[in-house]
């Protein structure tokens, strides 16, 4: 039971986008492979060619749900699923949850009795419609859900959602993140340059970019600071033109810039040079991968939206949570950080320590411990002593 495992990481969505669930799958898959495990990826409609042992199964349909763009599988032929299962002879099937009844849901009911099935819940509902839909899905998938041996959740909000909507008892094991890949050297002192405020994320209402710009406009209009500053709103999304129009209307053309999409390999450098990273998401967050990346990379201060998922990731850094929809309070808090010390070593130390709670080198062994626990129980063997599955995500 202590040897290498053959694991299939199953995702109902495409692996082409760098969204949170995809990052979880890819980061965990890379780490498992580095540890000597045999990792396979199962997903529909994925076009990328850089992933070894990728099995494309079925087709998918593009939809919008929970404030995100994603794809959901159409009906998958049993023959396709059987081919994957028969060829691989898997120890563990690990499914991103909640899962579609048409791909992952069908696959788990066909795995051999000796294969352990583990799920990880990644979402919390962004509104009542999604919450009701999830409860209906839970009722229709009871047979499929009974096949799971162990259930994880990336945060306590996600754990509560798994319980309330699906009646599942999940253990919190956070998203595994390659934190060290984001750790940066201290940049040159900014001197008399304007304070740099950075937003990095999708330009959609839920991620809070409009609220940041309203706070910036209020901060300038009410003269809450005399310190020169500039704002970078990096990312793409349907609100771009609306945000650009707001900047023109408020006379912020010389203050705010929109550089567009930022590639994964450029994010750390951009975050490193910011004096304030503002990620004022309104809600619907089960975790905060972007927050962890910012905590690891920047030498400035991270301000995160005061929502359940981000609050859990920020842990003891409660004074850096922002009430994004209260423009006056947000503006005052932003002004205080514009006026405050720039790139404080003490702040850097606190933020980096918090980020490292989620490093894949800590989280990965807990996932493998879950695999071995589930596999031992399924095959009727004694459960070996292993790394505890739970993790204190508020430590640090």
C-alpha positions as CSV (number, residue, x, y, z in Angstrom):
1,X,0.0,0.0,0.0
2,X,3.0,2.3,0.2
3,X,4.0,2.0,-3.4
4,X,3.1,4.1,-6.4
5,X,-0.5,4.5,-7.4
6,X,-2.2,4.6,-10.8
7,X,-4.6,7.6,-10.5
8,X,-7.1,9.1,-12.9
9,X,-7.9,12.8,-12.4
10,X,-11.4,13.3,-13.8
11,X,-12.8,16.6,-14.8
12,X,-16.1,17.3,-16.6
13,X,-14.9,20.6,-17.9
14,X,-12.1,21.3,-20.4
15,X,-8.5,21.5,-19.2
16,X,-7.8,24.3,-21.7
17,X,-8.7,27.2,-19.4
18,X,-6.6,28.3,-16.3
19,X,-9.6,28.4,-13.9
20,X,-9.4,27.2,-10.3
21,X,-10.6,23.6,-10.8
22,X,-8.2,23.2,-13.7
23,X,-5.3,24.6,-11.7
24,X,-6.2,22.1,-8.9
25,X,-6.1,19.1,-11.3
26,X,-2.9,20.2,-13.1
27,X,-0.9,21.2,-10.0
28,X,-1.9,18.0,-8.2
29,X,-1.2,15.9,-11.3
30,X,2.3,17.4,-11.8
31,X,3.1,16.8,-8.1
32,X,1.8,13.2,-8.1
33,X,3.9,12.5,-11.2
34,X,7.0,13.9,-9.5
35,X,6.4,11.6,-6.6
36,X,6.4,8.6,-8.9
37,X,2.7,8.0,-9.3
38,X,1.2,7.1,-12.6
39,X,-1.2,9.9,-13.4
40,X,-3.8,10.0,-16.1
41,X,-6.2,12.9,-17.0
42,X,-9.8,12.3,-18.2
43,X,-11.7,15.2,-19.6
44,X,-13.9,16.2,-22.6
45,X,-13.2,18.6,-25.4
46,X,-9.6,19.4,-24.3
47,X,-7.3,20.5,-27.2
48,X,-4.0,21.0,-25.4
49,X,-1.2,18.7,-26.5
50,X,1.3,19.2,-23.6
51,X,-0.3,16.8,-21.1
52,X,1.0,13.3,-21.1
53,X,-1.6,10.6,-20.6
54,X,-4.6,12.7,-21.4
55,X,-7.7,10.8,-22.3
56,X,-10.4,12.8,-24.2
57,X,-13.8,11.3,-23.5
58,X,-17.0,12.6,-24.9
59,X,-18.0,16.1,-26.0
60,X,-19.0,19.1,-24.1
61,X,-21.3,22.1,-24.4
62,X,-20.2,25.7,-23.4
63,X,-22.4,27.2,-20.6
64,X,-22.3,29.9,-17.9
65,X,-22.9,28.8,-14.3
66,X,-22.1,30.2,-10.9
67,X,-20.7,33.3,-12.4
68,X,-18.1,31.4,-14.5
69,X,-17.8,30.3,-18.1
70,X,-17.4,26.5,-18.3
71,X,-18.3,23.5,-20.4
72,X,-20.5,20.6,-19.4
73,X,-20.4,17.1,-21.0
74,X,-23.1,15.9,-23.3
75,X,-24.1,12.2,-23.1
76,X,-20.9,10.0,-23.1
77,X,-21.0,6.6,-24.6
78,X,-20.5,3.7,-22.2
79,X,-17.9,2.2,-24.7
80,X,-15.7,5.2,-24.3
81,X,-15.7,5.0,-20.5
82,X,-15.1,1.2,-20.5
83,X,-12.2,1.6,-22.9
84,X,-10.5,4.0,-20.4
85,X,-11.2,1.9,-17.4
86,X,-10.2,-1.4,-19.0
87,X,-7.0,-0.1,-20.5
88,X,-5.8,1.7,-17.3
89,X,-6.6,-0.7,-14.4
90,X,-6.7,2.2,-11.9
91,X,-6.1,2.2,-8.2
92,X,-7.8,5.5,-7.7
93,X,-10.3,7.7,-9.6
94,X,-10.3,11.3,-8.3
95,X,-13.2,13.4,-9.5
96,X,-13.7,17.2,-9.4
97,X,-17.1,17.8,-7.7
98,X,-19.9,18.4,-8.2
99,X,-19.8,16.2,-11.3
100,X,-21.9,15.7,-14.3
101,X,-24.1,12.6,-14.4
102,X,-23.1,12.2,-18.1
103,X,-19.4,11.8,-17.7
104,X,-17.8,11.5,-14.3
105,X,-21.0,10.3,-12.7
106,X,-21.3,7.5,-15.3
107,X,-17.7,6.6,-15.1
108,X,-17.6,6.1,-11.3
109,X,-20.5,3.6,-11.5
110,X,-18.4,1.5,-13.9
111,X,-15.1,1.4,-12.1
112,X,-14.0,-2.1,-10.7
113,X,-14.8,-2.9,-7.1
114,X,-11.1,-2.8,-6.3
115,X,-10.7,0.8,-7.5
116,X,-11.1,3.6,-4.9
117,X,-13.2,6.7,-5.8
118,X,-12.4,10.0,-4.2
119,X,-14.1,13.4,-4.9
120,X,-13.1,17.0,-4.2
121,X,-15.8,19.7,-3.9
122,X,-14.6,23.0,-5.4
123,X,-17.6,25.4,-5.4
124,X,-20.1,27.2,-3.3
125,X,-23.2,28.5,-5.0
126,X,-23.2,32.1,-6.2
127,X,-26.9,32.5,-5.8
128,X,-30.2,30.7,-4.9
129,X,-30.8,29.3,-8.4
130,X,-27.4,27.5,-8.3
131,X,-28.1,26.2,-4.8
132,X,-31.5,24.8,-5.7
133,X,-30.1,23.2,-8.9
134,X,-27.3,21.6,-6.9
135,X,-29.9,20.1,-4.5
136,X,-31.8,18.6,-7.4
137,X,-28.6,17.2,-8.9
138,X,-27.8,15.6,-5.5
139,X,-31.2,13.9,-5.4
140,X,-30.8,12.6,-9.0
141,X,-27.3,11.3,-8.5
142,X,-27.7,9.3,-5.3
143,X,-26.7,6.0,-6.9
144,X,-23.6,7.6,-8.4
145,X,-22.6,9.3,-5.2
146,X,-22.9,6.1,-3.2
147,X,-19.8,4.8,-5.1
148,X,-17.5,7.4,-3.7
149,X,-15.2,6.1,-0.9
150,X,-13.9,9.4,0.4
151,X,-15.0,13.0,-0.2
152,X,-12.8,16.1,0.2
153,X,-13.6,19.8,0.0
154,X,-11.1,22.7,-0.7
155,X,-12.5,24.8,2.1
156,X,-15.1,24.9,4.9
157,X,-17.6,26.7,2.7
158,X,-17.2,24.0,0.1
159,X,-17.6,21.4,2.8
160,X,-20.8,23.0,4.0
161,X,-22.1,23.0,0.4
162,X,-21.3,19.3,-0.1
163,X,-23.3,18.6,3.1
164,X,-26.3,20.8,2.5
165,X,-26.8,20.2,-1.2
166,X,-25.6,16.6,-1.6
167,X,-25.7,15.1,2.0
168,X,-22.0,14.3,1.8
169,X,-19.5,14.3,4.7
170,X,-16.4,15.9,3.3
171,X,-13.0,16.6,4.9
172,X,-11.3,19.9,4.2
173,X,-8.0,19.6,2.3
174,X,-7.3,22.9,0.5
175,X,-6.3,23.5,-3.1
176,X,-2.7,22.4,-3.7
177,X,-0.7,25.4,-5.1
178,X,2.9,25.6,-6.3
179,X,3.6,28.5,-3.9
180,X,7.3,28.5,-4.5
181,X,6.8,29.1,-8.2
182,X,5.3,32.5,-7.2
183,X,7.8,33.6,-4.6
184,X,9.8,36.5,-5.9
185,X,12.8,38.5,-5.0
186,X,12.3,42.0,-3.6
187,X,12.0,44.4,-6.5
188,X,14.0,47.7,-6.6
189,X,12.7,50.4,-4.3
190,X,10.0,52.4,-6.0
191,X,11.5,55.8,-5.0
192,X,9.1,58.6,-5.9
193,X,7.1,56.6,-8.4
194,X,3.3,56.6,-7.9
195,X,1.9,53.9,-5.7
196,X,0.9,50.9,-7.8
197,X,-2.5,49.4,-7.2
198,X,-3.2,46.2,-9.1
199,X,-6.3,44.1,-9.9
200,X,-5.7,40.8,-11.6
201,X,-8.6,38.6,-12.6
202,X,-11.6,38.2,-14.8
203,X,-13.5,41.3,-15.7
204,X,-16.9,40.1,-14.4
205,X,-19.1,41.6,-11.7
206,X,-18.4,38.9,-9.2
207,X,-14.6,39.5,-9.2
208,X,-15.1,43.1,-8.1
209,X,-13.2,45.2,-10.6
210,X,-16.2,47.7,-10.9
211,X,-16.2,48.2,-7.2
212,X,-12.5,48.8,-7.1
213,X,-12.8,51.5,-9.7
214,X,-15.7,53.1,-7.8
215,X,-13.5,53.2,-4.7
216,X,-10.7,54.7,-6.6
217,X,-13.0,57.4,-8.0
218,X,-14.3,58.2,-4.5
219,X,-10.7,58.2,-3.1
220,X,-9.7,60.8,-5.7
221,X,-13.0,62.8,-5.6
222,X,-13.0,63.1,-1.8
223,X,-9.2,63.8,-1.7
224,X,-8.6,60.9,0.7
225,X,-4.9,60.8,-0.2
226,X,-2.4,63.3,-1.5
227,X,0.0,60.5,-2.6
228,X,0.2,59.9,-6.4
229,X,-1.1,56.5,-7.4
230,X,-1.8,54.5,-10.5
231,X,-4.2,51.6,-11.0
232,X,-3.7,48.6,-13.3
233,X,-6.8,46.5,-14.1
234,X,-5.3,43.4,-15.7
235,X,-7.4,40.6,-17.2
236,X,-10.2,40.2,-19.8
237,X,-13.9,39.7,-19.7
238,X,-17.3,41.1,-20.7
239,X,-17.1,44.2,-18.5
240,X,-14.0,45.7,-20.2
241,X,-15.8,48.3,-22.3
242,X,-18.0,49.3,-19.4
243,X,-15.0,49.7,-17.1
244,X,-13.2,51.8,-19.7
245,X,-16.2,54.0,-20.1
246,X,-16.4,54.5,-16.3
247,X,-12.7,55.6,-16.3
248,X,-13.4,58.1,-19.0
249,X,-16.5,59.5,-17.3
250,X,-14.6,59.9,-14.0
251,X,-11.6,61.5,-15.6
252,X,-9.3,58.7,-14.6
253,X,-7.7,58.2,-18.0
254,X,-4.2,59.1,-16.8
255,X,-4.6,57.0,-13.6
256,X,-6.1,53.6,-14.7
257,X,-4.7,51.3,-17.4
258,X,-6.0,48.1,-18.9
259,X,-3.1,45.8,-20.1
260,X,-5.4,42.9,-21.0
261,X,-4.8,39.2,-20.5
262,X,-1.8,38.2,-18.4
263,X,-0.2,34.8,-19.1
264,X,0.5,32.4,-16.3
265,X,4.2,32.8,-16.5
266,X,3.9,36.7,-16.3
267,X,1.7,36.8,-13.2
268,X,4.3,36.6,-10.5
269,X,6.4,39.5,-11.9
270,X,3.3,41.7,-12.2
271,X,2.2,40.9,-8.6
272,X,5.7,41.4,-7.3
273,X,5.9,45.0,-8.2
274,X,2.5,46.1,-7.0
275,X,2.3,48.1,-3.8
276,X,-1.3,47.1,-3.2
277,X,-3.0,44.1,-4.8
278,X,-6.8,44.5,-4.7
279,X,-8.9,41.3,-5.3
280,X,-12.3,42.5,-4.1
281,X,-14.4,39.5,-5.1
282,X,-18.0,39.8,-3.9
283,X,-18.8,36.1,-3.2
284,X,-19.3,32.7,-4.8
285,X,-15.8,31.8,-3.9
286,X,-15.0,28.5,-2.3
287,X,-11.3,29.2,-2.1
288,X,-9.0,31.9,-3.5
289,X,-6.1,30.6,-5.6
290,X,-5.5,34.1,-6.9
291,X,-5.3,35.3,-3.4
292,X,-2.7,32.7,-2.4
293,X,-0.7,33.5,-5.5
294,X,-0.8,37.2,-4.6
295,X,0.3,36.5,-1.0
296,X,3.2,34.6,-2.3
297,X,4.4,36.9,-5.0
298,X,3.8,40.5,-4.0
299,X,6.0,42.6,-1.7
300,X,3.1,45.0,-1.3
301,X,-0.2,44.4,0.6
302,X,-3.0,42.1,-0.5
303,X,-6.5,43.3,0.0
304,X,-9.1,40.6,-0.5
305,X,-12.9,40.7,-0.7
306,X,-14.6,39.8,2.5
307,X,-16.3,36.6,1.3
308,X,-16.3,33.2,2.8
309,X,-13.7,31.6,0.6
310,X,-11.2,34.4,0.6
311,X,-11.7,34.9,4.4
312,X,-10.6,31.3,4.9
313,X,-7.6,31.7,2.7
314,X,-6.5,35.0,4.3
315,X,-6.7,33.3,7.8
316,X,-5.3,35.8,10.4
317,X,-4.9,38.6,7.9
318,X,-8.4,39.9,8.7
319,X,-7.4,43.5,8.7
320,X,-6.7,43.1,4.9
321,X,-10.3,42.0,4.0
322,X,-12.3,44.7,2.2
323,X,-16.1,45.4,2.1
324,X,-16.1,45.7,-1.7
325,X,-19.7,46.9,-2.0
326,X,-19.3,49.6,0.6
327,X,-17.7,52.2,-1.6
328,X,-17.0,54.7,1.1
329,X,-15.3,52.2,3.4
330,X,-13.4,50.6,0.6
331,X,-12.1,54.0,-0.5
332,X,-10.9,54.8,3.0
333,X,-9.2,51.5,3.4
334,X,-7.5,51.8,0.0
335,X,-6.4,55.4,0.8
336,X,-4.9,54.2,4.1
337,X,-2.7,51.6,2.3
338,X,-1.7,54.2,-0.4
339,X,-0.6,56.5,2.4
340,X,1.1,53.7,4.4
341,X,4.5,52.1,4.2
342,X,5.4,50.6,0.8
343,X,6.5,47.0,0.5
344,X,6.9,46.5,4.2
345,X,9.1,43.5,5.2
346,X,6.8,42.7,8.1
347,X,3.8,42.5,5.8
348,X,5.7,40.4,3.3
349,X,6.7,37.9,6.0
350,X,3.1,37.5,7.3
351,X,1.6,37.1,3.8
352,X,4.2,34.6,2.6
353,X,3.8,32.5,5.8
354,X,0.0,32.4,5.1
355,X,0.5,31.4,1.5
356,X,2.8,28.5,2.3
357,X,0.0,26.8,4.2
358,X,-1.4,25.9,0.8
359,X,1.8,24.7,-0.9
360,X,1.4,21.5,-2.8
361,X,4.3,20.0,-0.8
362,X,2.1,20.2,2.3
363,X,-1.3,19.5,0.7
364,X,-0.2,16.8,-1.8
365,X,0.7,14.2,0.9
366,X,-2.7,14.7,2.5
367,X,-4.4,13.9,-0.8
368,X,-2.3,10.7,-1.2
369,X,-3.1,9.8,2.4
370,X,-6.8,10.0,1.4
371,X,-6.1,7.8,-1.6
372,X,-4.4,5.1,0.5
373,X,-7.1,5.3,3.2
374,X,-9.9,4.8,0.6
375,X,-8.0,2.1,-1.2
376,X,-7.3,0.2,2.0
377,X,-10.9,0.3,3.1
378,X,-12.2,-0.8,-0.4
379,X,-9.8,-3.7,-0.6
380,X,-10.4,-4.7,3.0
381,X,-6.9,-4.1,4.2
382,X,-5.7,-2.4,7.4
383,X,-5.4,1.3,7.0
384,X,-1.7,2.3,7.1
385,X,-0.4,5.0,9.4
386,X,-0.2,8.1,7.1
387,X,-0.1,11.8,7.1
388,X,-3.3,13.2,8.7
389,X,-5.9,14.0,6.1
390,X,-7.1,17.2,7.7
391,X,-5.2,20.5,7.6
392,X,-5.5,23.7,9.5
393,X,-5.9,26.2,6.7
394,X,-6.0,29.2,9.1
395,X,-2.6,28.4,10.5
396,X,0.2,30.8,10.0
